[in-house]
Amino acid sequence: MHAAANRRLRRECGTADTFVERFRDVSSELDAVVVAAVTPLVDEIEGLGARIATADAEVKALASQKEVVERLDAIPGVGELVAVAFVLCVDDPTRFKDSRDVAGFLGLRPAMRSSADVKHYGRITKQGDRYMRALLIQAAHAAMKSKKDTDIKRFGERLVARVGRAKAHVAVARKLAVLMHRLWVTGERYRPSSPPSEPTQNAA
């Protein structure tokens, strides 16, 4: 009976929520030692799920308050969480005269050193908000894994062949940051076939 319950639990659990639900259903059929060992973990998973649900609700509430989030959310790889975090992190887009400065602000630009007349580019500086940078890297992963054929995905795939996947993800993250800022200040929506206009100094 215990073996059958174990097999059922493994077979029918595809997600954390499903695992918790199935464990509760079959716990009476499992070995008492197994139940005692696993129950604290299941309780932790259940509590974490509740906290994630609360955080998701807070993100949606913030998103509904800012019109720009809905526009940024349309960019490949960028979801509500990334869009909300970007808006909160940058705060005032007009403090950057050039959208490319946002990449430097977030530590996504390569460090540069000069030797005579030659410029050498190294790893990204990793300055600025580490959490926002990590979210943009995740967004880059999502954009490149998407089944949709987008300009951002093609940009990343071209770089993979030249510099490798890890550096391509960073480059795509940098491109996303620049694009998000430009769309924010111009008020435009994402258009895969053409880049947004250059922002003007009085753009809001």
Residue, then its C-alpha position, 0 to 999 in steps of 0.5 A: m500500500h505504501a509503495a503504491a501511494n509513493r508511485r501515485l505521488r511521484r506520477e501525479c505531481g508536476t508542480a509544487d501546488t500539485f505536490v502539496e495537494r497530492f501529498r495531503d490526499v495520500s499521506s494517510e497511505l504513506d509510511a509514518v516515518v515518510v510523513a513525519a519527514v516530508t510534512p514540514l517541507v510540504d508546510e514550507i512549500e505551502g507557505l511559500g506559495a501563499r507568499i508568492a501569491t501575495a507578492d503577485a497580487e501586489v505587483k498587479a496592483l502596482a502595474s494597474q497604477k502605472e500606464v507605462v507598465e502595460r506598454l513595457d510588458a509587451i516587449p518580448g521577455v518582459g513581464e509585469l514583474v520586470a516592467v514594474a521593477f524597472v519603473l520603480c528602479v529608474d523612477d524618473p526617466t528624464r534624468f537620463k539624457d540618453s537611453r543608453d545611459v540606463a544600461g550603465f546605470l544598471g551595470l550592464r555596460p562592459a568596463m573599458r580601459s584605454s591603452a594608447d589609442v586602443k580601447h579594451y572592453g572587459r566584463i560588465t561593471k555590475q554596478g547599480d541594482r543587482y536585483m534589476r540586473a538579474l531580472l533583465i538577464q532572466a527577461a533576456h533568457a525568456a526572449m531568446k527562448s520564445k517560440k515567436d520570431t522577434d527582432i530581439k530574439r534574432f539579435g540574440e541568436r546572431l550574437v550567440a554564434r559570435v560571443g557565446r550564449a552567456k554574453a549574448h544574454v547580457a547583450v540582450a538584457r542591455k538592449l531590453a533596458v535601453l528599449m524600455h527606457r526609450l519606450w517610456v520617454t517617447g510614449e510609444r508602444y513596442r513595434p518589432s519591425s521598427p525601433p522607437s523614435e529617439p526621445t526628446q528632452n521634454a518627453a515625459 
